[in-house]
């Protein structure tokens, strides 16, 4: 039976440490990649918000300013309605709360909220504004 010298024992220990560190590195890299993928919203978790801005007589309002604020990032996105009064915001993260309101001729509508707990992926919010 061959004898194990301190030097050969040290070599074996170094090899096993390298193997353990290599495996740990691979596992860590896989977990890191999983975390990055999990933080990106999937196609299925993206929602659309749309609606129409009308006057009190139900006619579409052209030139209304629709503003959407992301509660997490505080980012504000603006949409100006065309002749049909419609607005549309696409690819909104369903895991985020939003606030939306309309400005028209110096008047601001009440603020409406969209909760991350709302399961509607195609959300419709219509506004009626004063045109006088």
Secondary structure, DSSP 8 states (H G I E B T S, - for coil): -----HHHHHHHHHHHHHHHHHHHHHHHHHHHHHHHHHHS--GGGEEEEEEEEEETTS-B-TT-EEEEEETTT--EEEEE--TT-EEEEEEEETTS-EEEEEEETTEE---EEE-TT---SEEE--EEE---
